[in-house]
Amino acid sequence: MSNRTLSNRSGALFCCAILLTLAAACGKSSSAGGGAVDECKGKPVVSDSACDKTQRPIVFVHGTLGSGDNIAHVAKLFGSNGYCQSMFVAVDYNSLGGSPAAQLDTLIDKVLKDSGATQVDLMGHSQGAMHCYTYLNDPKHAAKVAHYVHLAGGPQSKPPGGVKTLSLSSKADAILGPDGVTGADKTVVFDKQDHFAVASSTDSFVEIYKYLIGKEPKYTEVQCGDEMVTIVGKAETFGDNMPANGKLEVCELGDSPRERGAPVTTFTNDGSGTEITWQAKRGVQYEFRGLDANGKVLGHVYFAPFKRSDYLVRFLSPSKNPLAMSPTNSIVRDAGHTSIIGRWAQGAFRQDLGNSLKIDGTEVLSNPVANAMTTTVGLFMFDANKNKKTDGGLLSAYASTPFVKGTDVYMDATKAAWITLEFDGTTMRVPNWPSTTEGDLLITLP
């Protein structure tokens, strides 16, 4: 067991992020905890050490309510094709009224110094695209950038600062529509990508990779990494991305639900820094349990077992900004049921495009909560009327919230048990923690 302090390192309109907590409780060590099995055994491995160190660094700027993890899936696909993931970095800024200008320039200067490169490639999503335009319209800044990638950033009359530009947009983007950059070096308009997927999907990765690297990617699925993978993450508040105080305990998911044991590592954040670096076992499912500065449990965070390194992990805790508080304030918690906030790393939930999310065998995606217009990046699920039944539908408290919708799902927490989530062929199991004492479960589906 180790205890470390979060330290600084240079290093989503996020249609999504979902506020919650940092966490998860600790379980007895098990290489197949929660039913997870290392699917990489016997398969090809794309090692971090074999990456191409001659490639330019890539810098990403997220959108409203977003953070650096909005581009994590794309970054892992780059790594699966031999790109050095440590050089795929993101700036996290206050998307509820702040500007990343100073942070962005400082980060670009740092990665140029660290890498020895003369320029970076810059990517902006939604609101982040607006900030990239502001940045690149300064000739001194534009000189530091070789290419700009415009991700669902709305219409622009010309490329920013004369920088070569790839413009990605979609006819199915209910937020900013299909218009992109007039005069871009290359323009791609998707038919069915939602606003978030324009930045995070595999299809977008293919177009970005071809444009920046100059060839077709060998792999379009995340490939296995080394047996020990590098996890780099930040603990911050949802939306405004302020450093979060408290403690993060990391444990392997146990063989039985709610088992507790010593954490494999613990990170403490005193507010002076926001990043952790940790070596995790490939193919093992971990729990992350977050506590605030007073020791109160904030909640539980779960990811699918890591197949390869991830330098863009984010552990989000509730913000005090009123613009970000409404979705979590509307959660009905109870000692007898579990509350889950679900996210998908590759886009919004789209029942109309065939997405299926079953919880313990019951389908929870419906047209009112997951269609082309809702852009549901975060789905809040709990027993809203406490009737111990799954009633589904769109909860009125979430009818007008952007990117976030709520639906009535009953998950019994009276006795320790596994909750099984099945999403488009992927299965995850998590413990059924009581929401009143253990907080909400934030689950990111791969």
Buried (B, 14 or more C-beta within 10 A) or exposed (E): EEEBEBEEBBBBBBBBBBBBBBBBBBBBBBEBBBBBEBEBEEEEBBBBEEBEEEBBBBBBBBBBBBBBBBBBBBBBBBBBBBBBBBBBBBBBBBBBEEBBBEBBBEBBEBBBEBBEBEBBBBBBBBBBBBBBBBBBEBEEBBEBBBBBBBBBBBEBEEBBBEBBBBBBBBEBBBBBBBBBBEEBBBBBBBEBBBBBBBBBBBBBBBBBBBBBBEEEBEEBEBBBBBEEBBBBBBBBBBBBBBBBBBBBBBBBBBBBBBBBBEBBBBBBBEEEBBBBBBEBBBBBBBBBBBBBEEEEBBBBBBBBBBBBBBBBBBBBBBBEBEEBBBBBEBBBBBEBBBBBBBBBBBBBBBBBBEBBBBBBEEEBBBEBBBBBEBBBBBBBBBBBEBEEEBEBEBBEBBEEBBBBBBBBBBBBBEEEBBBBBBBEEEEBBBBBBBBEEBBBBBBBBB
